[in-house]
Every structure is written in structure tokens, then in C-alpha cells.
Amino acid sequence: MSERKPLARTEVQVRYHECDPSGIVFHPHYLTWADMASFDCLEATTGPYSDLADRGIGLVVADSSVRYLAPCTAGDELVVSGFLDHVGTTSMVLRFEIHKPEELVAEVTNRYVWVDAESVKPMALPEDIRSKLVAHLSEG
């Protein structure tokens, strides 16, 4: 569990349809919740995602990993906390801790690549946006 302050916290309530027949959350939903939280993290650091899109900047997931630590069931109240672990020239890494009250249930790590929105080819992030991200990285 991280001692760092998260970029953002996203609240999620597990819905019945997110569970498998045994009543446990079906594993891909953790990635969905991390994706939801990624937009909150971006908004907290660089502003609304629409501002990036207006500048022709896109973001794609290049790699994901999930560590499942405890089961979740319908009705559970979860908090997804997002942390910026790396900022490169064309990529960044966000790590998400998913908690029930007092219990870490999963960790998701996503590596994102910045792309030109039109060509979907990797691009160097403009320095004004990169510097905003790096400032948040140094807070850890």
C-alpha cells in the first residue's frame, strides 16, 4: 500500500451484474475501474481529457497488470486511488490501488503511450503537459 498521496480517488460500488455466478467480481471489471480512475488522474494533473483531444493528443494502454488480493462482491463500496509512477517522453505509468474500507483488494498497473490522435502513432508529449505530470511525480 502506498504512503504517497494519490492523484485522485474514484469511488465505485460493485453492481450485481459485475459478479460471476459464484458472486465474486468478474476479473476484467478491475481494469474498467482503473480506466475510470485514469481520467480522474489526468484531470487532476493536466486538466480535462477533452483539452488533450483538442490538441490532437491521444492516450492508449500499452500494458496492464492486475494483482488480485481479496474478493469483492455486489454492494461493496470501493475506492480506486491513482498514483503516477513514471513519466517518460512518450509514455507514463499509472498504478491504482483498489480498496474496500480498511482492505486492499487489488492493484492495477497500466503503461500508457501518448499518440497523435489522427495517426495513432506514438508521439512525444508537449513539454507544458509533461512538466505538469512530472510535478506530480515529484510529490511522491
C-alpha positions, 0 to 999 in steps of 0.5 A, spaced: 500 500 500 502 506 498 504 512 503 504 517 497 498 521 496 494 519 490 492 523 484 485 522 485 480 517 488 474 514 484 469 511 488 465 505 485 460 500 488 460 493 485 453 492 481 450 485 481 451 484 474 459 485 475 459 478 479 460 471 476 455 466 478 459 464 484 458 472 486 465 474 486 467 480 481 468 478 474 476 479 473 476 484 467 471 489 471 478 491 475 481 494 469 474 498 467 475 501 474 482 503 473 480 506 466 475 510 470 480 512 475 485 514 469 481 520 467 480 522 474 488 522 474 489 526 468 484 531 470 487 532 476 494 533 473 493 536 466 486 538 466 480 535 462 481 529 457 477 533 452 483 539 452 488 533 450 483 531 444 483 538 442 490 538 441 490 532 437 493 528 443 491 521 444 492 516 450 492 508 449 494 502 454 500 499 452 500 494 458 496 492 464 497 488 470 492 486 475 494 483 482 488 480 485 488 480 493 481 479 496 474 478 493 469 483 492 462 482 491 455 486 489 454 492 494 461 493 496 463 500 496 470 501 493 475 506 492 480 506 486 486 511 488 491 513 482 498 514 483 503 516 477 509 512 477 513 514 471 513 519 466 517 518 460 517 522 453 512 518 450 509 514 455 507 514 463 505 509 468 499 509 472 498 504 478 491 504 482 490 501 488 483 498 489 480 498 496 474 496 500 474 500 507 480 498 511 482 492 505 486 492 499 483 488 494 487 489 488 492 493 484 492 495 477 498 497 473 497 500 466 503 503 461 500 508 457 503 511 450 501 518 448 499 518 440 497 523 435 490 522 435 489 522 427 495 517 426 495 513 432 502 513 432 506 514 438 508 521 439 512 525 444 508 529 449 508 537 449 513 539 454 507 544 458 503 537 459 509 533 461 512 538 466 505 538 469 505 530 470 512 530 472 510 535 478 506 530 480 511 525 480 515 529 484 510 529 490 511 522 491 
